[in-house]
């Protein structure tokens, strides 16, 4: 096999339709567009979703919800993700990102620690926010919780 002998598989390609090439072709005169009307014109047709002036579906269906573009989002870490961290470690935003302890999502508020799971070793955790249960669990294990402003930068 040589590169100059390569060609598509049998039936994989077809010739383009030759429109408007005489009555004998079967696609002469109106070239398959019928007689007059919007669809026969150059640039004819309607935009996607247009329903002839009737109220379109995307406007008939009720809308729900609201997305606040100024909302603060946080990188969420549960205590269960901190169970494998060695004692005496300083856990902050950078540590969580480097060790892939949490799924990295677009956030602008820094790190938030939630209380699902338990911590058995003393850790120093620096985050923008702590849930009450996370704070008590970390402190009961002998660790410390430091609230810092925005550690995502």
C-alpha positions in Angstrom: 0.0 0.0 0.0 1.3 3.4 -1.0 0.0 6.8 0.1 -0.8 7.8 -3.5 -3.1 4.9 -3.8 -5.3 5.7 -0.8 -8.9 6.4 -1.5 -12.2 6.5 0.4 -14.2 3.2 0.8 -16.7 2.3 -1.8 -19.9 4.3 -1.3 -18.4 6.6 1.3 -18.5 9.7 -0.9 -21.1 10.9 -3.4 -21.1 13.5 -6.1 -22.9 16.8 -5.3 -26.4 17.2 -6.7 -26.2 19.2 -9.9 -29.1 21.5 -9.6 -30.6 23.6 -12.5 -28.7 21.8 -15.3 -31.6 21.2 -17.7 -34.9 19.4 -17.7 -33.3 16.0 -18.5 -31.4 16.0 -15.2 -34.7 15.9 -13.2 -33.5 18.9 -11.2 -33.8 21.6 -13.9 -35.9 24.7 -14.0 -36.8 25.3 -10.3 -33.8 23.2 -9.1 -35.9 21.3 -6.6 -37.3 24.4 -4.9 -40.8 24.2 -6.2 -42.7 27.2 -7.4 -42.2 30.7 -5.9 -42.7 31.3 -2.2 -40.3 32.0 0.7 -38.4 28.8 0.3 -37.7 29.4 -3.4 -36.0 32.7 -2.8 -32.4 33.5 -2.3 -31.8 33.6 1.5 -35.3 32.3 2.0 -36.5 30.5 5.1 -37.0 31.4 8.7 -34.7 31.5 11.6 -34.5 28.5 13.9 -37.3 28.5 16.5 -39.6 30.7 14.4 -43.2 29.4 14.4 -44.9 31.7 11.9 -45.6 34.5 14.3 -47.1 32.2 17.0 -45.6 32.7 20.4 -42.5 30.4 20.2 -41.9 27.5 22.5 -38.9 29.0 24.3 -41.2 32.0 25.3 -44.3 29.9 26.1 -42.6 27.7 28.7 -42.4 29.2 32.1 -38.9 30.3 33.3 -37.5 29.2 36.7 -34.6 30.1 38.8 -32.0 32.8 38.9 -28.3 32.8 38.5 -26.6 35.5 40.6 -23.4 36.5 38.7 -22.1 38.2 41.8 -22.4 35.2 44.1 -19.3 34.1 46.0 -18.4 30.5 45.2 -16.0 28.5 47.3 -13.7 25.5 46.9 -15.5 23.0 49.1 -13.5 20.5 51.2 -15.1 18.0 53.7 -13.3 16.7 56.7 -13.4 13.2 55.1 -11.0 14.5 52.5 -8.6 15.6 55.2 -8.5 12.3 57.0 -5.4 11.1 55.1 -3.4 14.3 55.7 -0.5 13.8 58.1 -0.5 15.4 61.5 0.9 18.9 61.9 0.2 19.9 58.2 -0.9 23.4 57.3 -4.0 22.9 55.1 -4.8 25.9 53.0 -6.2 26.7 49.5 -2.8 25.9 47.8 -2.3 22.7 49.7 -5.8 21.5 48.7 -5.2 22.3 45.0 -1.7 20.8 44.9 -2.9 17.5 46.5 -6.1 17.4 44.5 -8.2 17.0 47.7 -11.2 18.7 46.1 -12.5 19.1 42.6 -11.3 22.4 41.3 -14.2 24.6 40.2 -14.4 28.2 39.3 -14.4 30.1 42.6 -13.7 33.5 43.8 -14.1 33.2 47.5 -11.4 30.8 48.5 -11.6 27.6 50.6 -14.6 26.5 52.7 -14.4 23.5 55.1 -17.5 21.5 55.8 -17.9 18.9 58.6 -18.8 15.6 56.8 -16.4 13.0 58.1 -13.9 13.1 61.0 -10.4 14.3 61.6 -8.2 12.3 64.1 -5.0 14.3 63.8 -4.1 17.8 64.7 -4.1 20.1 61.6 -3.8 23.8 61.1 -6.5 24.7 58.6 -6.5 28.1 57.0 -9.7 28.8 55.1 -12.2 31.6 54.2 -15.1 29.8 55.9 -15.7 26.9 58.3 -19.0 25.2 59.1 -19.6 25.0 62.9 -19.3 21.2 62.9 -16.0 21.3 61.0 -14.6 23.9 63.4 -15.5 21.9 66.5 -14.2 18.6 64.9 -10.8 20.2 64.0 -10.4 21.8 67.4 -11.5 18.6 69.2 -8.7 16.7 67.4 -6.2 19.3 68.7 -5.9 21.4 65.5 -6.5 25.1 64.9 -8.8 26.9 62.5 -7.7 30.2 61.0 -10.2 32.3 59.1 -8.4 34.3 56.4 -9.9 36.8 53.9 -9.7 35.6 50.3 -7.1 32.8 49.8 -8.0 32.0 46.2 -5.5 34.5 44.8 
